[in-house]
Each structure stands twice: as C-alpha cells, then as structure tokens.
C-alpha cells in the first residue's frame, strides 16, 4: 500500500472517530479557544519544504478537535445542521470525480442528475415545465431572481447599463434576508431603491403595505419591477402570504420571486405545504437543500416558472466560447449557458443520493418531525416561569428569552448567557433582535435531535442563567 492509500485509510478512521464522538453526550459542541490562543495550536505556515503524511493527519485531527461540530445535537445555532451519510458520500464522490458542471461533455451523469432534481423540485413548487440551475447558496439564488426580473423589465440594461435610464424600485419585507440589498448593489440597481415593506406581528409581509409602497414609487417617478417574498424568514421562520402578494404583483405586472431558502421543503409535507400556497404563481424561487433537508453545504436550487428566462438573463454576448460550448446533439444539456458561474462543482449528487435513499415520504417525515419538535420546545418555554416566548412560532424557529429576577438589563443578561453557553461548548444557540428585544433563537434543522436533546438544551440554558444570576447576586 502506497503512502497516499495509507493517508486515505487513516483519514477515514479519523472521520469514523469524529462521528462516534458526535454521538457521545460528553462531547462539547466546540472546544472553544480565543483566536490568539487557537493560533498557537495550529501550524499555519506554508514553508519551503513539504509536510509529511503524519503532519497532515495531525493537523486534520486538530482541525476537527477545535472546529464547531455542526452535526452535534446541541448545535441549534444556524439554519443548518446534522449529518447524513448518503449526502456525505455524494459530496465525497463529487470531489473524487471532480466533474465541472458547465458542459455535458465533462459531466454527463452529474448533468442528468441535476436536471432530474430541478424537474422534481419545480414540480413540487408548481413550476411544471420550468427550468433552473444549482448555484452557490441562497444569496446567489436571490440575485438570479432579481437579475431575471431586471432583464425582463429593463431589457437594454444587459448591454447598455443603467446610465441615464429609468429609476428602478424593488420591494421586500422588513424581515427579508440581507442578500436582496446585496443583489441590488451587485446589479447596479442601488440599495436606496430597495423598499422595505412592513411585516405583521407574525413577521409576514403586509400585502396592503406593498400596494401602498408600489403606488408611492410610481408617483415618485420610479419603475417598480420586482417583489421578493420570503418563505420562512431568518428570525421568525414566517411565511409571507403568497396568494395575496401575487394579486398585487399581477395587478402591476411585476416579477415575484420567493426566497424559500429555508422553507422550500415544506411543500413535501401534506401537513405543512399550505404555508407555501401560491408558490406556483411566482416567477422564480430559491430553495436551499442544505438547510431543512440536511445536505452538506452548499446545495441550492434556483427555479423558474418559465423556460428561457435564465438564458436571456445570464448568457454572454461574446462569441469566443467555442472552446467550451460546442454545437452538437449535447448542446441542450450544457448547463453553463444558464449559469452565472463557469466553474461549478457537482452539488446535486449529495441531494439526489439522500432523496433517493429516503424517498418523498422520508423527506416529508423529516419536515413534520421538525415542526413537532418546535412545538415541543415552545411548550417548554411557555411552561417555564423564567422563560418568555417572544413570538408565536410560524415554523421551526422558536424565539424566546430568559427573564431574571430583579432590576437587570434583560438584553445584556441574555447576551452574556448565550456567550457563556457557547464558549462552554455545552450548547450553541444564536440570537437576534425582535421588536427591540434580544431573542435567543432556536433553529431545529438537525435530523438527529430528539425531545431529550431539547430537554438538555433548556436545562443548559437555565443552569447557565442561574450561574449568572448567582454571580450578580
């Protein structure tokens, strides 16, 4: 056995050890060290001489030891988490084959897998006969939606730019993801032309406010062209009322994009797909499989209701691509023609393998289970005398805070509570600001989490809060 084979064999033993440790209750979410101290644990220098296999494996072991364990059941910090064996293998084999997704010629199997998944996901949303592409995350998907809308509303901008032209206006909820503002910057629309629409007490865009702001923009001489709705907002997990928004959009002839990066998979559940009712009326939609579905990062599909819009929006005018895109009987399968990226890895394989193994029923059961766990966590908060629910959960995000006794800055207390908990490695939960209050935000996206794990989480929270209160004492 050669040195490279031995390295791979030992590396996979490290992987097995890491996964076994993830399942042990005493394993911390993170073995936290401050940045300057962590630097001393790592040999980050790239020297003149190469490193040995032993040195590389030792570094990998250190990398895993001090990194955050996203698969840990006490990692409820972000909108993704967990570990899936089939999806992991998909990532490994995609890297092993190292196919490039711009042409069928160099990625024949991967191309057909991606097209099959796009067709499946479009069918779930209600975009029968549509098209789409896998892209580098939800932010990129939202950018693509805005680009397609801009290309339809301002067809001359692709070649001539916005100089001296009409003043655009686009509309999103005040709970929408920041990627819309980034996209407005990247596309030359300008962040000042992003109009934020008020959300209701549940975090959903108000259609009457949308109508009002569109009329105001028209009166100011702007040209409205795009509305970005959200299916599961980042903080509250709220779903905008798509049918009502679509009515306003259709009235004014605008483009409706749905950021379903987090909430897209609810369409797989009979119990919860009503949350995305009206998605079929949108023009485009972003769906992250690396969130609720649980594939490794990154796995994002951008979907469109109609064929041809992606090619018209992203295709290059230059004819010097003959070295890459050859005209033959495979041309219709060259996905690079409808992608903003040229170099693009295979992200579809991991999702296809996972979905193939679990089937629609398995995917639906995962979604239903998450909703059930969110309900379980909500009940814990409501029944605890020192925990306060800050908003009625709309899906699988639970926002709450700890309320200590006495005169104390509650926001500061919860921030210190969260930081102590995070650095202890016991549990990792994030926070956000909700109606002027700091909220601890529980996100349930790990398929391995159980009710017992949530009991442990809240026990860790209340115990740590008790420690802080005693110190303040």
C-alpha positions in Angstrom: 0.0 0.0 0.0 1.4 3.4 -1.0 1.7 6.5 1.1 -1.4 8.1 -0.4 -3.5 5.0 0.2 -2.4 4.8 3.8 -3.3 8.5 4.2 -6.8 8.0 2.9 -7.3 4.9 5.1 -6.2 6.8 8.2 -8.2 9.8 7.3 -11.4 7.8 7.1 -10.6 6.4 10.5 -10.5 10.0 11.7 -13.9 10.5 10.2 -15.3 7.5 11.9 -13.8 8.7 15.2 -15.3 12.1 14.8 -18.8 10.8 14.0 -18.6 8.5 17.0 -17.7 11.4 19.2 -20.6 13.5 17.9 -22.9 10.9 19.4 -21.4 11.0 22.9 -23.2 13.2 25.4 -20.0 14.4 27.0 -18.6 15.7 23.6 -18.8 19.5 23.5 -20.2 21.4 20.5 -16.9 23.3 20.4 -13.7 23.1 22.4 -13.5 26.9 22.4 -10.3 28.8 22.4 -9.9 32.6 21.8 -8.4 33.4 18.3 -4.9 34.3 19.6 -4.7 31.2 21.7 -6.0 29.0 18.8 -3.3 30.3 16.5 -0.7 28.7 18.8 -2.4 25.3 18.4 -2.2 25.5 14.6 0.8 25.3 12.3 -0.5 27.7 9.7 2.8 28.4 8.0 3.3 27.3 4.4 7.1 26.5 4.3 9.7 25.8 1.7 9.6 22.0 2.4 6.6 19.9 2.2 4.9 18.3 5.2 4.7 14.6 5.9 1.6 12.5 5.9 1.9 12.3 9.7 2.0 16.1 9.9 -1.0 16.5 7.6 -3.1 13.9 9.6 -2.1 15.6 12.8 -3.3 18.9 11.5 -6.6 17.4 10.4 -7.1 15.9 13.8 -6.5 19.4 15.3 -8.9 20.9 12.8 -11.7 18.6 13.8 -10.9 19.0 17.5 -11.2 22.8 17.6 -13.8 23.3 14.9 -17.5 23.7 15.7 -19.4 20.3 15.5 -22.3 21.3 13.2 -23.6 17.7 13.4 -23.9 17.8 17.2 -27.4 17.7 18.6 -26.7 20.7 20.8 -25.8 22.8 17.7 -29.0 24.8 17.2 -27.3 28.0 16.2 -28.0 28.4 12.5 -30.4 27.3 9.8 -28.5 24.1 9.0 -27.0 21.2 10.9 -26.8 17.5 11.3 -25.1 14.8 9.2 -26.5 12.5 6.6 -24.4 9.5 5.4 -25.8 9.3 1.8 -25.4 13.1 1.3 -21.8 12.9 2.7 -20.9 10.2 0.3 -22.4 12.3 -2.5 -20.0 15.2 -1.5 -17.0 12.8 -1.3 -17.7 11.2 -4.7 -18.4 14.6 -6.3 -15.0 15.7 -5.2 -13.4 12.4 -6.2 -14.6 12.7 -9.8 -14.1 16.5 -9.8 -16.5 17.0 -12.7 -17.2 20.5 -13.9 -20.8 21.4 -14.4 -20.6 23.7 -17.5 -21.0 21.1 -20.2 -22.5 17.6 -20.6 -19.2 16.6 -22.2 -17.3 16.7 -18.9 -20.1 15.9 -16.5 -22.6 13.6 -18.3 -24.0 11.8 -15.2 -24.0 14.8 -13.0 -25.8 16.9 -15.6 -28.6 14.4 -15.9 -28.9 14.2 -12.1 -29.1 18.0 -11.8 -31.8 18.2 -14.5 -33.8 15.4 -12.8 -33.7 17.2 -9.5 -34.6 20.6 -11.0 -37.6 19.0 -12.7 -38.6 17.3 -9.4 -38.3 20.5 -7.3 -40.1 22.5 -9.9 -42.9 20.0 -9.9 -43.2 20.3 -6.1 -43.4 24.1 -6.2 -45.9 24.1 -9.1 -43.5 25.2 -11.8 -44.3 22.4 -14.2 -42.4 22.9 -17.4 -40.0 25.3 -15.8 -36.2 25.2 -15.6 -33.5 26.0 -13.1 -29.9 25.7 -12.0 -27.9 24.8 -8.9 -26.0 27.8 -7.6 -23.7 28.9 -4.8 -26.2 29.5 -2.0 -29.4 31.3 -1.3 -27.9 34.7 -1.7 -26.9 33.8 -5.3 -30.3 32.3 -5.9 -32.0 35.6 -4.8 -29.5 37.5 -7.1 -30.5 35.3 -10.0 -34.2 36.1 -9.4 -33.5 39.8 -9.3 -31.4 39.5 -12.4 -34.1 37.7 -14.4 -36.6 40.4 -13.3 -34.3 43.2 -14.2 -33.7 41.7 -17.6 -37.4 41.5 -18.3 -38.2 45.0 -17.1 -35.1 46.7 -18.4 -34.0 44.7 -21.4 -31.5 47.3 -22.6 -29.5 47.3 -19.3 -27.8 44.0 -20.0 -25.8 45.6 -22.8 -26.0 49.3 -22.1 -26.2 49.6 -18.3 -28.5 51.8 -16.2 -26.7 55.1 -17.1 -29.3 57.8 -17.8 -32.2 55.3 -17.8 -35.3 54.8 -15.7 -35.1 54.6 -11.9 -35.9 51.1 -10.7 -37.7 50.1 -7.5 -37.9 46.7 -5.8 -39.9 45.6 -2.7 -39.1 43.2 0.1 -40.3 42.6 3.6 -38.6 44.3 6.5 -37.9 40.7 7.7 -36.3 39.7 4.4 -32.8 38.4 4.0 -30.0 40.9 3.6 -29.0 39.2 0.3 -31.6 41.3 -1.6 -29.8 44.5 -0.7 -26.5 42.9 -1.8 -28.1 41.8 -5.1 -29.3 45.4 -5.7 -25.8 46.6 -5.2 -24.3 44.0 -7.5 -26.8 44.5 -10.3 -26.4 48.3 -10.3 -29.9 48.9 -9.1 -28.8 50.6 -5.9 -29.6 49.8 -2.3 -31.5 53.1 -2.0 -34.0 51.7 -4.4 -34.8 48.7 -2.1 -38.2 49.4 -0.5 -38.9 47.5 2.8 -42.5 46.6 3.4 -43.8 46.4 7.0 -44.5 42.9 8.4 -47.3 42.0 10.7 -46.9 40.8 14.3 -46.1 37.3 13.0 -43.3 38.5 10.7 -45.3 38.3 7.4 -45.2 40.9 4.7 -48.4 43.0 4.6 -49.9 43.0 1.1 -51.8 46.3 1.7 -48.5 48.0 2.6 -46.9 46.5 -0.5 -49.7 48.0 -2.6 -49.2 51.4 -0.9 -45.4 51.5 -1.4 -45.7 50.5 -5.1 -48.2 53.4 -5.7 -45.8 55.7 -3.9 -42.9 54.6 -6.0 -44.9 55.1 -9.2 -45.9 58.6 -8.0 -42.3 59.4 -7.4 -41.4 58.5 -11.0 -39.8 55.2 -10.3 -40.4 52.0 -12.2 -41.3 49.1 -9.9 -40.1 45.7 -11.3 -39.5 43.1 -8.5 -41.1 41.8 -5.3 -39.1 39.5 -3.1 -41.4 37.4 -0.8 -40.0 35.1 1.9 -40.9 31.5 2.8 -39.5 31.2 6.3 -37.8 34.4 7.5 -34.4 34.1 9.1 -35.5 35.1 12.6 -39.1 34.1 13.0 -39.5 31.4 10.3 -42.5 33.3 9.0 -44.1 32.6 5.6 -45.4 35.6 3.6 -48.9 35.3 2.2 -48.0 34.4 -1.4 -51.5 34.5 -2.9 -52.3 38.0 -1.6 -48.8 39.2 -2.7 -49.2 37.6 -6.1 -52.5 39.5 -6.6 -50.7 42.8 -6.0 -47.8 41.7 -8.3 -50.1 40.6 -11.1 -52.0 43.9 -10.9 -48.8 45.9 -11.5 -47.1 43.4 -13.9 -44.1 42.9 -11.6 -41.8 39.9 -11.1 -42.5 37.8 -8.0 -39.5 35.9 -6.5 -39.8 33.7 -3.4 -36.9 33.3 -1.1 -37.7 29.8 0.1 -34.1 29.1 1.0 -35.2 27.8 4.4 -38.9 27.0 3.9 -38.9 25.3 0.5 -39.1 21.7 1.8 -42.5 22.3 3.5 -44.1 21.5 0.1 -43.1 17.9 0.7 -45.3 17.7 3.7 -49.1 17.2 3.4 -49.5 18.8 6.9 -47.5 22.0 6.2 -47.4 22.6 2.4 -50.2 25.1 2.8 -47.5 27.5 4.1 -46.2 27.8 0.5 -49.7 28.1 -1.1 -49.4 30.4 -4.0 -45.8 29.5 -4.8 -46.9 28.4 -8.3 -47.8 32.0 -9.1 -44.3 33.2 -8.6 -41.8 33.7 -11.4 -38.8 32.3 -9.6 -37.9 30.7 -6.3 -34.7 29.8 -4.3 -34.6 26.5 -2.3 -31.6 25.6 -0.1 -31.4 21.8 0.4 -28.6 22.3 2.9 -31.0 23.8 5.4 -34.2 21.9 6.4 -33.4 18.9 4.1 -29.9 18.4 5.7 -27.4 18.1 2.9 -23.9 19.4 3.4 -23.2 22.9 2.4 -23.7 24.2 -0.3 -26.8 22.8 -2.1 -29.1 25.5 -3.6 -31.5 25.3 -6.4 -32.8 28.4 -8.3 -36.1 27.6 -10.0 -38.0 29.5 -12.7 -41.6 29.0 -13.8 -40.8 29.6 -17.5 -38.1 28.3 -19.7 -35.7 30.7 -21.5 -35.6 33.4 -18.8 -32.2 32.2 -17.4 -30.5 32.1 -20.8 -31.8 35.5 -21.7 -30.6 37.0 -18.4 -27.2 35.4 -17.9 -25.9 34.3 -21.4 -22.7 36.0 -22.6 -22.9 38.1 -25.8 -19.3 37.2 -26.7 -18.9 34.5 -29.4 -15.4 33.4 -28.1 -16.8 30.5 -26.1 -16.4 28.0 -28.9 -13.5 26.4 -27.0 -16.1 25.4 -24.3 -19.7 25.2 -25.7 -19.7 23.1 -28.9 -22.7 22.9 -31.2 -23.7 19.3 -31.3 -26.5 17.0 -30.1 -25.5 17.6 -26.5 -25.8 21.4 -26.7 -29.2 21.5 -24.9 -27.6 19.8 -21.9 -24.8 22.4 -21.4 -25.9 24.0 -18.2 -23.1 26.6 -18.2 -25.2 28.6 -20.7 -27.7 29.3 -18.0 -25.4 29.7 -15.0 -23.7 32.8 -13.7 -20.7 30.6 -12.9 -18.4 28.9 -15.3 -16.5 26.8 -12.8 -19.2 25.0 -10.8 -18.9 21.8 -8.7 -21.4 19.0 -8.5 -23.8 19.9 -5.7 -26.7 17.8 -7.0 -25.3 14.4 -6.3 -25.5 14.6 -2.5 -29.1 15.8 -2.6 -30.0 13.1 -5.1 -28.5 10.3 -3.1 -30.2 11.4 0.1 -33.6 11.9 -1.5 -33.2 8.6 -3.4 -32.5 6.8 -0.1 -35.3 8.4 1.9 -37.9 9.0 -0.8 -40.6 11.6 -0.7 -42.1 10.0 2.4 -38.8 10.2 4.3 -38.3 13.9 3.4 -41.9 14.7 4.4 -41.4 12.9 7.7 -38.3 14.9 8.4 -40.2 18.2 7.9 -43.1 17.0 10.1 -40.8 15.9 12.8 -39.1 19.3 12.9 -42.4 21.1 13.3 -43.3 18.7 16.1 -40.0 19.4 17.9 -40.6 23.2 17.5 -44.0 22.7 19.2 -42.3 20.7 22.0 -39.8 23.4 22.5 -42.5 26.1 22.5 -44.3 24.2 25.3 -41.2 24.1 27.4 -40.8 27.9 27.1 -44.4 28.6 27.9 -44.4 26.4 30.9 -41.1 27.6 32.4 -41.5 30.5 34.9 -38.4 32.4 33.8 -38.6 31.8 30.0 -40.6 34.2 27.8 -41.8 33.4 24.3 -41.3 36.5 22.2 -43.4 35.4 19.2 -45.7 32.7 18.2 -43.6 30.3 16.1 -44.6 30.1 12.4 -42.5 27.0 11.6 -39.3 25.6 13.1 -37.8 28.7 14.7 -38.5 29.4 18.4 -37.6 32.9 19.7 -37.5 33.4 23.5 -35.5 34.9 26.3 -34.6 34.3 30.0 -36.1 36.8 32.4 -34.1 37.0 35.6 -35.4 38.4 38.8 -34.7 41.9 40.0 -33.7 45.1 38.2 -31.4 44.0 35.4 -30.8 44.7 31.7 -32.6 41.7 30.2 -31.0 42.0 26.8 -27.5 42.2 28.3 -28.2 39.2 30.6 -29.4 37.1 27.6 -26.4 38.1 25.5 -24.0 37.1 28.4 -26.0 33.9 28.9 -25.6 33.0 25.2 -21.9 33.8 25.1 -21.1 31.8 28.3 -23.1 28.8 26.9 -21.4 29.0 23.5 -17.9 29.1 24.9 -18.6 26.3 27.4 -19.3 24.0 24.5 -22.5 22.7 26.1 -24.9 24.1 23.6 -24.7 26.6 20.8 -27.8 28.8 20.2 -27.9 32.1 18.2 -29.7 35.3 18.9 -31.4 38.1 17.1 -33.3 41.3 17.8 -37.0 41.1 17.7 -39.2 44.1 18.2 -36.4 45.8 20.2 -35.7 42.8 22.4 -32.8 40.4 22.2 -34.2 37.0 21.5 -32.5 33.6 21.7 -33.4 31.8 18.5 -33.7 28.1 18.4 -33.4 26.6 14.9 -34.3 22.9 14.5 -32.6 21.6 11.4 -30.7 18.5 12.7 -32.4 15.2 11.9 -30.8 13.6 14.9 -32.3 16.0 17.5 -34.8 14.4 19.9 -37.1 15.7 22.6 -34.5 14.6 25.2 -31.9 16.8 23.4 -34.2 19.8 23.7 -34.6 19.0 27.4 -30.8 19.1 27.7 -30.7 22.4 25.8 -33.1 24.1 28.0 -31.5 22.6 31.1 -28.2 24.0 30.0 -29.8 27.4 29.4 -31.5 27.6 32.7 -28.5 26.3 34.7 -26.2 28.8 33.0 -28.6 31.6 33.7 -28.7 30.5 37.3 -24.9 30.8 37.5 -25.0 34.3 36.0 -27.8 35.4 38.4 -25.8 34.0 41.4 -22.7 35.9 40.3 -24.7 39.1 40.0 -26.1 38.2 43.4 
